[in-house]
Amino acid sequence: MARPRDRSQFLNPPKTPFDEGVRTYERGAVAALLAGWQTQRMVACPTLETDRPVGAPLASALVALSLLAAACGSDEAAAPDLSGFTLVSEIVQGYVDENGLNGASLIVVDRDAGVLHQEHFGEFGPGRISLIASSSKMIAAGVLMRLHDDGLLDIDAPVADVVDWGSGNPEITPAQLISNSSGLPGLDPINPMYFPHFCMWTPDGSIQDCAATIFTTADDDADVIPPDTEFRYGGGQWQVAGAVAEAASGKSWAELVDEIFVQPCGLGVLAFNNPWMQYGLVPGYPVGFASDPSTLAATANPSIEGGAYTTLDDYATLLLMHLRDGMCGDNRVHSTESLDRMHEDRIGRVYDGSAVDPLTGTTWGYGMGWWSDRETGRINDPGAFGTMPWLDLDDGYGAYLVLEAGFEDGIALYNEEGLSEAVHEAILTARG
């Protein structure tokens, strides 16, 4: 992979499509860095002017920040060393260039400091709205866990306790649905376009009717196995989970997402639709979406496992919530217990299950909406269009990579290109 060798490219950006991304990064990184640095130390210092001329290099901002630290007292800690993020930038930019992608965005958040690094590449920029496919799952699981926290839904009790059509599979619980352990056919090893559950792919009808079809059809009987015996990723079980959430709460999925996440976390854009058939059966990212949710038809049958769209900043806010014990500011979104259940390796604990990554052969665990790396302890929730959010709960940071490409691109950057380890080292460098 071709990577820039001259570090001056990042300090004095050339006039290319990458130029604006670097400038955006300068402002965002410095503003967030200063906010976190001052808040952590409760220093009554002058405010650094971050709305600098767009041509001003990042180096000048870091120098200014260092001077500010000195002005506030020699006994104060020095500003964090962000030099480790140069390699992070090179990795992402190199992959975008080498593979002809239209762009990328990356944000890194720290439990204490907040946003530590933010950068846009190519045609991507602040406020861009992207479809995130399966990176929706941690959000969807969070909806059900919040209803569990509120006493509206027992995720360990049968679905049949909530909906009449639950009698079609009387042993299955919501916890099994959102851990891909219900025994219903999934996307793998069953055909992703599995005909008896095909309603999950279209915006037609309602989620209640679709879920009832999935749960009661006799056409899948030969493919259903007992719950908590095998990991089967994705599929109609997530549509069932969404319908159960609606029934238990008496609210639509859109209302639940708004009340649980958008309002308490102050999000600008987060919603679900069912985009899969709306732009034609084309491989890769549906370019017809064009960062514009108005191109989607209204639906009462949102894709629960993969229909969310949002911005880089808004998704990062949710990652910080997961790092901050379920809190968005002063608002509690999830209990500590619910977070623990989402983050744990449930399939390993409950039935000694495993998930094998088809691209790398790595054996993973799975919680509720989160894959669990059994080697590093990190958790992630990759999407089919290349989005890759991950959390290192032990070291207290997270990151979110946005691509509008393919699943293999996000995985390649995270693993083979070394992005996850580069971010980890940059965090450690920043902390000294």
Secondary structure, DSSP 8 states (H G I E B T S, - for coil): ------THHHHS--SSHHHHHHHHHHHHHHHHHHHHHHHHHT-----------TTS-HHHHHHHHHHHHHHT-TTS------TTHHHHHHHHHHHHHHHT-SEEEEEEEETTTEEEEEEEEET--TT-EEE-GGGGHHHHHHHHHHHHHTTS--TTS-GGGT-GGGGGSTT--HHHHTTT-SSS--SBSS-TT-GGGGGGG-SSSBHHHHHHHHHH-STTGGG---TTSS--BSSHHHHHHHHHHHHHHTS-HHHHHIIIIIHHHT-S-EEE---TTTT-S-SSS-GGGTT-GGGS---BS--TTT-EEEEHHHHHHHHHHHHTTTEETTEE-S-HHHHHHHHS-HHHHHH---EE-TTT--EEEE-SS-EEETTT--EE---TTS-EEEEETTTTEEEEEE-SS-HHHHHHHHTTT-HHHHHHHHHHHHH-
